[in-house]
């Protein structure tokens, strides 16, 4: 799929403000693969969210296990230099920092003498 030739449709780019270019064409497999990867990642997170809402986790360890699995799967599937691999790294660091905050608050509240 080629971008619209301005010689064939001179006013096209005046009318259409966000044209499909090579970088966004659905026939561009890199773009398509990125969309699929993002959907899979979000689908996994949605499953975890549903499990939380439906109270399917018996304990925090089960929830943490599933979250770590999502990050691990993302890193396993995607090349190290990809934006998805890097995103998994950043989100996991954020997740771990939030868990540490929860642990610290719990310890402060229940371990005080």
N, C-alpha and C positions, 0 to 999 in steps of 0.2 A: 504494500500500500504506500503510495507516494503522496507527499503533501500537494495541496492544490497549487497549480502553476498560475502565478499572477498574470501571465500573458493570456491564459485561457479564460480567467475570471478576474478582470482587473479590480473590481470592487469587493471581492471576497473578503480580504483581510480588513476592510473598513466595516463590514457587516458582522463578520464572525470574529469575536474578540479572543476566543480560546480555541484555535484550530487544533485538530489532531495532527501532530507532527510525527516524525520518525521515532522520537523518544517516547511517545505515548501511544503509538499504534498498537492495537491488540495483536497484530501480526509480528510485532517485535517481541521475540521470545524472552529476552532479558526482562522486559517490562512485565510480560505475562507471568513469568516465574516469580517475580517480586510480588505481584498481586496475590498469587496462589500462596506463597509463603506467608504473607501477612495474614491472609484469611485463615490459614491453618493455625497460626500462632494465636489469633484472636478467638478462633473456635475452641482451642484448648483452654484459654482463659475463661471463656464463656461457660464451658463445662464445669470448671472449678467454681465459678460464681454460682451456678445453678446448684452444685453440691452444697455450697455454703447456705444458700437460701433454703434448700430442702432439708437442711440439717443432717446431711449424710455422713459428715465427718464425726467420728466418735471422739476424736481428740485433736489437739493442735498438731501433733506429729504427722497424722494422715494428711492434713492440709499442707503442711510444709513439704512433705514428700512429693505431693502432686505438683506444687509450684516449682520445686527444684527439677522435677522431671520435664516440665515444659521448657525451662531454660536449657537443660541438658540436651533435649531433643532439638531445639532450635540451633544450638551450637554444633551438634552432630551433623545435622542436615545441611547447614550453610557453611560456605568457606569462611575461614578466619577473617578475611579482609572485607566480607560483606557487611552491609548496614544492619542486617538482621542478627548476625553473630554479635556485633558490637552492641546492638540494642539489648540482646539477652544479657550480656555482661553488665550493662548499666542498670537494667531493671532488677537483676539479681542482687547487685550491690545495694540498691535502694530497698529491696525486700528484706535483706539481711539487716540493714541498719534499722528498719522499722521493728523487726523482731527483737533486736537488742534493746531498743527503747521500751518495748512492752515488757521485756524481761526485767530491765532496770526498775521500771515503775512498780512491777509486781514485787520485786525484792524489797524496794523501799517501803511499800505498803504493808507487806505481810511478814517481813523479816526483822522489823524494828523491835528492839527489846526495851 
